[in-house]
Amino acid sequence: WRRPGYVGGEPDQPVPRDVVAVMVPVSNGSATSTPPHWSVDFWVSDADSTAQRAADQGGKVLVAPHHEQGFKRAIIADPQGSVFSISQLMIGG
């Protein structure tokens, strides 16, 4: 989904800057598929320090920062259990 006039994100990101949400197929081509769900992702400048800060403030790092297709990503739960991911764009890395 696009919001005309909205300029978010970073100039070098892989999607246009007026994109506010993306819908992707739920099947990854295997015999099983992921049920439809919301997935919230925040772009951060440093995935390692963001994950550590979340843990220090009562959150849980469910998947530690790791490299994945041009990003360093982690999955975090806030103190109430809401799950989201963080992504650090790895330009040139």
C-alpha positions as CSV (number, residue, x, y, z in Angstrom):
1,W,0.0,0.0,0.0
2,R,1.2,3.5,-0.8
3,R,0.4,6.8,0.7
4,P,0.8,9.6,-1.8
5,G,3.0,12.4,-0.5
6,Y,4.4,10.2,2.4
7,V,8.2,10.0,2.4
8,G,9.5,7.5,4.9
9,G,12.4,5.1,5.2
10,E,15.8,5.7,3.7
11,P,16.7,6.8,0.1
12,D,18.6,3.5,-0.6
13,Q,15.9,1.2,0.7
14,P,14.7,-1.6,-1.7
15,V,11.0,-0.3,-1.8
16,P,9.7,3.1,-2.8
17,R,9.6,5.5,0.1
18,D,5.8,6.1,-0.1
19,V,5.1,2.4,0.7
20,V,3.6,2.0,4.2
21,A,2.6,-1.7,4.0
22,V,3.3,-4.7,1.8
23,M,1.2,-7.9,1.3
24,V,3.1,-11.0,0.3
25,P,2.0,-14.6,-0.4
26,V,1.6,-16.7,2.7
27,S,3.1,-19.8,1.1
28,N,6.8,-20.2,0.8
29,G,6.5,-23.0,-1.9
30,S,6.7,-25.8,0.6
31,A,4.0,-28.3,1.5
32,T,3.1,-26.2,4.6
33,S,2.2,-22.5,4.5
34,T,2.2,-19.8,7.1
35,P,-1.3,-18.7,8.1
36,P,-2.2,-15.0,7.3
37,H,-0.8,-12.6,9.9
38,W,0.4,-9.1,10.5
39,S,4.2,-8.6,10.7
40,V,5.5,-5.4,12.0
41,D,9.1,-4.5,11.2
42,F,11.0,-1.4,12.4
43,W,14.1,-0.3,10.5
44,V,16.9,0.6,12.9
45,S,20.5,1.9,12.5
46,D,22.1,-0.8,14.8
47,A,20.3,-4.2,15.2
48,D,22.7,-5.4,17.9
49,S,22.4,-2.4,20.2
50,T,18.6,-2.2,19.6
51,A,18.1,-5.9,20.6
52,Q,20.3,-5.4,23.6
53,R,18.4,-2.3,24.7
54,A,15.1,-4.1,24.3
55,A,16.3,-6.9,26.5
56,D,17.7,-4.4,29.1
57,Q,14.3,-2.8,29.3
58,G,12.3,-5.9,29.9
59,G,11.7,-7.3,26.4
60,K,12.9,-10.6,25.1
61,V,15.1,-11.3,22.1
62,L,13.3,-14.3,20.4
63,V,15.7,-14.5,17.5
64,A,19.2,-12.9,17.9
65,P,20.4,-10.4,15.3
66,H,21.5,-12.3,12.2
67,H,22.3,-11.6,8.6
68,E,19.6,-12.2,6.0
69,Q,19.4,-10.9,2.4
70,G,21.0,-7.5,2.8
71,F,19.8,-6.9,6.3
72,K,20.7,-7.7,9.9
73,R,17.5,-8.8,11.5
74,A,16.2,-9.8,15.0
75,I,12.8,-10.7,16.4
76,I,11.8,-9.2,19.7
77,A,8.9,-9.4,22.1
78,D,8.0,-6.4,24.2
79,P,7.4,-6.8,27.9
80,Q,3.6,-7.6,27.2
81,G,4.5,-10.2,24.6
82,S,3.8,-8.4,21.4
83,V,6.2,-9.6,18.7
84,F,7.9,-7.5,16.0
85,S,11.1,-7.6,14.0
86,I,13.9,-5.1,13.6
87,S,16.0,-4.7,10.4
88,Q,19.2,-2.9,9.9
89,L,20.0,-2.2,6.2
90,M,23.5,-3.5,5.4
91,I,24.6,-1.2,2.6
92,G,27.6,-2.8,0.9
93,G,27.6,-5.6,3.5
